[in-house]
Amino acid sequence: MKVVAHPDVVEFVKERGGCLFVWTDRLASSRNVTYVEASTQSPGAGREFRRLSGGGFEILIDAGGADLPDELHLDVKGWPTRRIRAFWNGRRYLHDHPAPQG
């Protein structure tokens, strides 16, 4: 998996401990749409993260049963509250992704 991160992302993550959590979740109104979330704070227990490092910070990623993306794009968005936005192969949503078992 190639990580494509804007330089602001590296600074943002380092200022908040040097670790970024990335995970997928189901859109409540659709069984076939999965979206991608990212935060420097853990989303909580019950997830299986894989630890990856490089680019100046660690990434913990839970693909929710999907294959890891070829590219994970990261950017900092928002005002006044800035946050990380993750794009799975350039997309915020994964369409027609089968529901994870379990």
Backbone torsions as a table, in degrees:
resi	resn	phi	psi	omega
1	MET	NA	128.2	177.4
2	LYS	-95.8	130.7	177.3
3	VAL	-101.1	123.9	178.0
4	VAL	-111.9	102.9	-174.7
5	ALA	-120.0	129.8	173.1
6	HIS	-62.0	144.8	-179.7
7	PRO	-54.2	-30.8	177.9
8	ASP	-63.4	-29.2	179.6
9	VAL	-65.4	-45.9	-179.2
10	VAL	-58.3	-47.7	179.4
11	GLU	-62.8	-45.6	-179.5
12	PHE	-58.2	-48.1	-178.2
13	VAL	-68.2	-43.8	179.5
14	LYS	-60.6	-39.7	179.5
15	GLU	-64.9	-18.7	-176.7
16	ARG	-114.1	26.3	172.8
17	GLY	109.4	-10.1	174.0
18	GLY	85.6	12.6	-178.5
19	CYS	-133.3	133.4	179.1
20	LEU	-120.1	127.7	174.9
21	PHE	-94.7	131.6	176.2
22	VAL	-129.0	131.3	-178.8
23	TRP	-148.9	163.2	176.0
24	THR	-107.5	153.7	178.7
25	ASP	-149.1	155.6	180.0
26	ARG	-81.7	139.8	170.3
27	LEU	-72.6	124.1	-172.9
28	ALA	-57.7	-31.1	-176.5
29	SER	-89.1	1.5	-176.9
30	SER	-147.5	135.4	177.6
31	ARG	-80.4	-18.4	-172.0
32	ASN	-107.6	7.0	-179.5
33	VAL	-119.3	124.0	177.1
34	THR	-115.6	136.0	178.7
35	TYR	-112.8	164.1	-175.7
36	VAL	-109.6	131.4	177.2
37	GLU	-120.2	157.0	176.7
38	ALA	-149.3	143.5	178.8
39	SER	-160.7	155.3	172.9
40	THR	-84.5	-3.4	176.0
41	GLN	-111.2	142.2	-179.5
42	SER	-62.5	139.9	175.7
43	PRO	-76.9	-2.8	177.9
44	GLY	112.4	-179.7	-178.0
45	ALA	-71.7	168.1	175.7
46	GLY	93.4	10.0	178.6
47	ARG	-120.6	151.0	178.5
48	GLU	-111.1	99.5	-177.3
49	PHE	-93.4	142.5	168.9
50	ARG	-101.9	135.0	-178.6
51	ARG	-93.7	126.5	175.8
52	LEU	-126.6	147.8	178.2
53	SER	-136.0	159.2	-179.4
54	GLY	140.1	158.4	178.1
55	GLY	73.0	15.2	176.0
56	GLY	96.5	-2.9	176.8
57	PHE	-156.1	167.8	179.3
58	GLU	-96.5	146.3	173.7
59	ILE	-119.4	129.1	170.8
60	LEU	-109.1	118.3	-172.9
61	ILE	-122.8	133.3	173.9
62	ASP	-118.1	107.0	-176.0
63	ALA	-81.4	-2.0	176.9
64	GLY	61.0	32.3	179.9
65	GLY	94.5	-11.1	177.9
66	ALA	-84.5	162.1	171.3
67	ASP	-68.7	149.9	174.5
68	LEU	-61.9	148.9	179.5
69	PRO	-70.5	158.4	171.7
70	ASP	-66.6	-39.8	178.4
71	GLU	-134.6	136.2	173.3
72	LEU	-113.4	110.4	179.9
73	HIS	-93.4	134.6	-178.7
74	LEU	-127.1	137.2	178.3
75	ASP	-146.0	159.5	175.9
76	VAL	-102.8	126.6	-178.4
77	LYS	-132.3	164.8	171.8
78	GLY	103.4	150.6	173.7
79	TRP	-156.8	131.6	5.4
80	PRO	-83.9	-12.8	179.4
81	THR	-95.5	110.8	179.2
82	ARG	-82.9	143.8	176.5
83	ARG	-151.1	163.0	179.4
84	ILE	-82.5	137.0	171.4
85	ARG	-113.7	132.5	179.8
86	ALA	-111.9	142.4	-179.5
87	PHE	-129.1	117.9	-176.6
88	TRP	-84.6	106.5	-174.1
89	ASN	52.8	39.1	176.7
90	GLY	85.8	1.9	-176.8
91	ARG	-122.0	147.7	175.5
92	ARG	-83.0	-23.9	-176.9
93	TYR	-122.6	146.9	174.9
94	LEU	-111.7	109.9	-178.4
95	HIS	-86.2	148.5	175.8
96	ASP	57.0	31.9	175.2
97	HIS	-86.2	124.8	-177.9
98	PRO	-62.4	146.7	179.7
99	ALA	-63.6	136.4	177.3
100	PRO	-62.3	145.9	177.3
101	GLN	-86.1	143.5	175.6
102	GLY	126.6	NA	NA
